[in-house]
Structures are given as structure tokens and as C-alpha cells.
Amino acid sequence: MNEGKPIETFEILGVVLFPFRAVPGYQAAGINGALIGCCLGPRVGAQLNTRKVRTNEWLQLCCVGRILIPFEAFSGKTMTEIEVKEGLRK
């Protein structure tokens, strides 16, 4: 989020072919990362070993997070800033 990290191929494919959302999470964190990646997004699954899942990411399951997260990104917050503020680093 706003840190200049390029979008990965599996993130693009995951928009059209749902199972591809699990691949980055599986590569980084195994089956738990794959399950989180399928439900909450490929980057969340891929970062599961390094940080906790945010409340706003869990809220995506009821569509509230899908509104809140883009507003955070639009306001210029980076994921690094959010990790420090919310104490998400493992």
C-alpha cells in the first residue's frame, strides 16, 4: 500500500481466476497463508509470517473492509506506518 511495491502476476490473475489468490500466501506461509490469501487477498496471505492480520482486513469478509482499506491508501498511509501504529509486526 503506497510503498512502491509492484503488483505480482498472481495478484492480477487472482482477480479473474480466484484460486490464484492463494499462490503468494502458499509460497510464503504454507497452507495458512493460502487460506488467508483466498479469503482476504494475496498480499495478506504472503505477509502472514511477518505480520498479524488487521481488523480492517478481517472486515473485508463483510465488505466493510473493502471500503475502509482503499480510503487509507488514498489518504497516503503506507503499510509500514500502519504496522507500527497497530502493532502488527510479529
Buried (B, 14 or more C-beta within 10 A) or exposed (E): BBEEEEEBEBBEBBEEEEEBBBBBBBBBBEEEBBBBBBBBBBBBBBBBEEBBBBEBBBBBEEEEBEEBBEEBBEEEBBBEBBBEEEEBEE
